[in-house]
């Protein structure tokens, strides 16, 4: 089966490169690649784990549907893009690129499971005092919430909350409507990092010990996280919290699957309510679908980017930018070569700051840098990382692991399988900051040897 998938992947890449003007053929091949990914991942999990009911299999399944529905809904928002002709051809090519990347990720997933057994990093072996960690995370949450409230208060928080029509346009602080600076936006992003790292652990602890002192900070933190209306951050926190609670209840797969369906239904309901309140006179089913499709823009945005690049390649510049250790506000090169900066410049809104850029999947970003070889290579390595996360989660589910170790495993899963998949290198800064914060909390809250704490005179 692996051999057939590799052959199919190579044929699809050759077809996409040699015959990009036949959308029906490309879409048919792309659908076959998604089906092959589903079968390959389920078979790999069944052979090596003994069941296909795992979080990573669920993730690959959702990713396949995400790409399929992203393609089906892409044409609804064509009028909002600069693609005025041949939009169907670009959407078909974008769909095939994402499908090929997902199949390559499935092969990477299979490759990792056929390799050596998992070796945990040494950091996982450090015993952590969860009570102290809970206090530190609560401090980080309150700091992040306070910083977020302060920034939006400076930008007119009361007016922002009282006019729902302004909410979608205030997602990005540097927009002309918000009037914030690059420093304000950087601080807001770091506040979100504090919130997204601390909330899952505190929600898990509150589920085990439901007390008012535990629940109130979480409510404040969620409200602060809602201010920028960044769906990816909010969903990342919700997924991490659900998986942690599921591990504690030994029912992680069914609980996560159920709540993913519930969250999807709640999202559709809130979109209807928002449209009814803001666009009452223009409300119709097509408008609802068009606005709802903005939650699945990856296929459309990749097609848009390909259209504006007109065959040019970035040569890996966005991946190099993600590895630069300096923050974007301290490096002009990093700020101007990020995927957000490049994509906003391509679509002509870089002067207004009203956009966070186009959102490409990791495989789409690999394509605009190096073509099909880049999309396949990047996705293969990413799939290898997904399998690594699966092994960490299995240790958390099947063994009586410390709570902090389970938390780290879940955060790795969310970072790799959710943020990197959806945002590519645009997720580099949150992941780097999140990993640094988790390491610092683990080091600060680790158990110290009691012998070292005893004065020297007492040990003589």
N, C-alpha and C positions, 0 to 999 in steps of 0.2 A: 504493500500500500504506500509506503514511503517513496519507493521508486516511481510509482505512478504519479504521486503528487509532485515530485521533483520534475518529471517530464512535463506534466501539465503546467507547472509554473514557468518553465523555460519556454514552452510553446506560447503561453499567454503573453510573456514578455516580448517575444519575437513578433507576435501578432499585433500587440499594442504599438510597437515601434515601427512596424512595416505597413500596417493598415489601420491608421488612426481614424479614417473617415467613414467607417462602417459601424455606426452605433449599435445596430441590432446584434451584430456578431460580437462586439465587445461586451455588451450587457449580458448576452447569453453565456459567454465564456466566464465573465465575472461571477455570475450566479453559480456556475458549476464550481468555481474555485471556493466560494463561500461554503457550498455544500461539502466539498472535499475537506475543508478545514474542520467543519463540525464533526465529520466522521473520523478524521485522523486524531483529533484531540480526545474525543470520547473513547476511541479504541486504545490510545496510549494510556489514558487514566484507568481504564478497565484492566489492562494488562499489568500495570505497575502498582496501582493502588487497590484494585479489587472492586472499584465502583466508579461510575461516571458522575456521581452526585457530589462534585467538588466545586469549590468556589471558582477556580480557574476555568473549569469546563463551562460553568455558568457564565463567566465573563466572556469567553470566546463566543458562546451562543448569543449573548446580548450584543457583542460587537458586530457579529454577522447581521443581525437584524437592524442594528444601528446604521450600518452602511447601506443596506437595502432600502430602508425607509428614507434615509438621507438622499438617495438617488431619486426615489419616487416623488419626494416633495421638493426637490431642488428647483424644478421649473416654476413653482409657484412664486418664487421671489426673483425671477430673472429681471423684472423691471427695476429692481433695486441695485442691480449690478451694471457694469459697463459692457457686458456681453450682449451685443445687439443682434448678432447673427451667428449661426452654427452653434447655438447654446447646447443643443442636444448632443452634438459631437463631443464637446468639451465635457459635459456631464458623464457621458459614456466612458470616455478615457479616464476621468477621475475615479469613476466607480471601479473600473478594471484595475487601476493602480492600487487602490485601497484593498480590493479583494486579493490581488497578488501579494501585497504586503502581509495581509492577515494569514494567508496560506504559508508564507515564509515564516511567520511567527509560530504557526502550528508546527512546522518542521523544527524550528529551534526548541520548542517545548518538548517535542519527541526526542530530540538530540540530547537535551539535558537529562531526561529520565533514563536514557540508555547509558549515560556516563556514570562516573563513580558516585558513591553515596555522599550525602550532604555532610559538609564539615562546617559547623557553626563558627562565625567569627569569635575571637576571644572576648569581645565586648559583651556577647550574650552570656558568658560564664560569670560575669560580675554580679554578685548578689546585691539587690537594691531594696532598700526599706520603702515599701509602698506607701506607708503613712507619711513619711517625709516627702516622697515624690508627689503625693496628693497635695500637700501644702505648697510645694514649689509650683506645681501646675496651676493651683488656684491663684497664686501670686502672678504668674504669667498671664492668666486669663484676665484678671482685673487690670493689669497693666495694659494689655492689648485693647480691652474694652474702653478704658479711660482715654487712651491715645486716639482711638477711632472716634469716640464722642467729641473729643476736643477738636479734631480736624474738621469734622462735619459741622460742629457748632460755629467754627470760624467761617465756614462757607455758607452758613444760613440754614441750620438744621431744621428750625421750626417751619420756615417757608418750604423747605424741601419735603417735609412730611405732610404738609397741608395741601399740596398740589400734586395729586397722583400722576398727572400728565407729564410732569417733569422727571419722574423717577427713572425712566429708561435712559434719559439723556444725562443723568448725573452719575452714571456708573464709573465714568472716568473723570477724575478730579481736574485734569488739565484741560478739559473741554472749555470752550468759550462761555458756556452757560454757567459752569461751576466756578471758573475763574481761579482755580488753584494752580500752584506751581509744581514743578517736577519734584521738589523736596517734599511737598505735601503728599503727592502720590506715592513716593517711595516710603514715607512714614506710614501711610495707610496700608501699603502692601506688607510692611513688616508687622503692623498691628494684626493683619489677617494671619500672618504666619504664627504669631503667638496664640491666636484664637484657635486656629486649625490644629495646632499641636496639642494644646491643653484640653480642649473640649472633649475629645473622645475618651480620654482616660478618666476625666471627671464624671462624664455620663455613665461610664461603666461602674465606677465606684458608687455613684448615687443610686444606680439600679440595685446594687448589693446592699447599700446602707441608705435607704431613702429618708433623709433628714432635711429639714428646712435649710439648715446651714450649708448643705451640699447642693440643694436644688436652686436656691436663689442666684448664686453666681453663674450657674449654667444658663438661666433665663436671661440674665444680663449679657452674657457672652453671645448667645444666639441672636439677641436683638442687635448687638453691635456688628455681628457678622452679616446680618441682613442689610445693613445700611448701604453698602456698595452694590447690592444686587448681583453679586458674582455667583452664578449658579454652580460653577465647578467647585468652588471652595465649600459652599454649603452642602452639596451632595457628597463631597469627600468626607466631611465631618460626619454626616449621617451614615454613610456606608461603614466608616471605621467604627462608629459607635455600635451599629447593628452587629457587625462581625464580632466585636469584643463581647457583647452581651450574648450572642449565639454560642461563642466558645464557652462562656461561663455556664450556659444552660445545656451544653452538649447537643445543640440542635442548630448549628450554624447555617447549614445549607438551606433547610426548609424555611428558617426564619428570614434569611436574607432574600430568598426568592419571593416570599410573600410580601415583604416590605418594598422590594423593588417594584412590584406590581401596584402596591398601594401608593407609593410615591409618584409613579407615572400617572395614576388616575387623579391624584391631588393636583399635579402639575396642570393637567388638561382643564380641571375645574377652575383653578386660579386664573388660567389664561382666559377662560370664558368670562369670569367675573371682571377681570381687568378690562377686557374689550367692552363689556357691557357698560362699565362705568366711565370709560374714557372715550370710546368711539361708538356711543349709543346709536347715533343716526346712521352710521355706516356698517353696523354689525350684520354679518352674513356668514354662512358656513365657509365660503372660500377665504374670507378675511381671517376667520379663526384658524383655518389650516395654514394660511400663509404666515401668520404670527407664530403659531405653534412650531412651524418648521424651523424657526430661528434657533430652536434648541438642538437642531440636527444640521448645522451648516457646513460640516466638514467636506462633504462631496462637492457642494456648491462652491465653497471657498477655494478648494483646490482647483476646480475648473476655472474660476475667476483669476486665480494667480497664474495658471498656465496661459490663459488668454492674454494677460498683461505682460508676461515674460516673453511671449512670442518665440518660444524655442530656446531661450537663453537658460543657462544653468548658473547657480550661485557658487558652485565649487566648494561647498562645505563651510562657507563663512558663518552661517547661523550656528553650526555645531561648535566652531572655534569660539564664537562669542559666548556660548554657554559655559565654556571651560575657563573663561577669564575670571580670576578670583576677585576682581574689583567690582564694587557695586556700580550700576549703570550711571548713577548721578556723579560718580567720580571718574568715569572714563567715557570720553566723547566717542571713541571708536566703538566701545561696547554698546552705547546707547543708539548709535546710528546703524549698527549692523545686526541688531536683534531681528527676529522674525516679525515682531510687531512693527518696528520702524520700517523695515523693507516692504512689508505688505501694505501698510498705510500709505507709504510713498507711491506704491504701484497704483493704488486706487484713487489717489489724489486727495486724501483727507488728512495728510500729515501736518497741515498748518492749523487745523482746527482743534486737534486733540480730542475729538468726539468719538473716537473709536479705539478699541484695544487691538486693532489689526484683524486680519483674517485668521480664522482658526483652522489649521490643518492638522490632520493626524500625524503621528510620528512617521508613518510610511509615506504620507504625502510630502512631508518635509524632506525625507530622504530623496524623493523623486526630483523635487525642484533643485536639489543640490547636485545630484549625480545621475539622474535618469532612473531607468528601471534597475540597473545594478545597485544604485544607492538605496532605492526603496526595499529591495530584497535583502541586501546586506544588513541594513539598519534593523529591519523587522526580524531577521534571523537572530541577531544578538538580543533584541528585546524579548523575543519568545523564550530564549534561554533564561533571561531574567525572570520571566513569568513562572517558569517551572521552578526556579530557585525559590520564589515566593510560595509556590504551592508546597514545597517541602518544608519550609518554615511553618506554614499554617498547619500542616499535618502533625508536626511535632507539638504544636500548641493544642490541637484538638485531641490527639491520641494519648498524650502524656500529661502528667500533672506538672506543668511548667509554672514557674513564678509569674505573677500577674504582669510585671513589667516586661518580661520576655515576650509574653503574648501580645502586649501592646506594641512592642517594637516590630514583631512579625506582621501585625495587622497594618501598621503604618507603612511598612515596606510594600505590602500588597497594594495599598491605596495609591502610594506614590507611583509605583511602576505600572500597575495594571489600569489605573484610572487617569491620573494626571498626565503621565508621559504619553499614554495612548491618545488622549484627546488633544493635548496642547503641544506635544513635542518639546522643543527646547524652551518654549515659553514657560514651561513648568520648572526649568532648571533652578531659578532663584528661590521659589518657595520650597523646593525639595532640599536644596543645599542649606537653607536657613533652618528648615524643619529638622534635618538630620543633625545639624550642629546643636540645636536646642535640646533634642532628645539625648544626645551624647553628654551634654553639660548637665542635664538633670540626672542622668544615670550616674555620672561621676560624683556629683554633689551629694547624692542620696545613697551611695553605696555603703554597705556595712563596713565599719572600721574595726580593726582588731582591738579587742578590749585590753589586751596586754599593752599595746602602745599608748592607751589612754591613761594607764596607771603611772603616777610619778615615779621617777627613778629611785627615790629613796625608799619607796614602799616595796620595790622589787628586790632590794638588797637584803 
